[in-house]
Amino acid sequence: MSLLLNLCELIYFLFILHSHKMQKNVYPIFLIFMTFLISCESNVFNPRILPAPLLQPQQNNQTESIRFGGLFHTSSTIWDLAVSEEYYLKNFDIRHYAAIDSIIFSPIISANDSGGQVYVELFNLTDNVPIINSRLVSNAGNFDPVFTKNILRYFPSKKIDLALRLKSETGEEVSGYFANLFIYKSVVD
């Protein structure tokens, strides 16, 4: 199953990257594909919360996708942290990935047709600060993945616990869903 999970995550990453760069109207095709895969293997897309001992140092040119978080809502106009610890990525340590040069943060968020925008950011619970340049915004009424630029240099060189923070522009309910950290080397040797 591990091989199937890794294959599915790679396909997910490539598809989302392609649709983000090319066009957004390919999302329904992706949902059909994901439904097919889920029917083949029911627990492939469960969130993975990886404690630091399970995070293996990466070899050259490897890609890792770490999914964490879960579905949560807020109508707060100030930052609202996902309240459940099961949504956190615990003991994340960037030093376990010596051969990489890029991290892309990609949560799935929805403004729920509130007429406003939803804001989300990656939050460092250990130091009680957001990860710089991880803030993303959307006014989409359906769940859409959004992507940061490379934020690798903004991670501290130590173990930290990460969480998602969400807020609403208007005070209407907005939602956040799973997030991915795509960790990779962008230049192949």
Summary of the structure (lengths in Angstrom):
residues: 189
radius of gyration: 16.2
end to end distance: 29.2
largest distance: 48.4
contacts: 565
relative contact order: 0.23
helix: 24%
strand: 31%
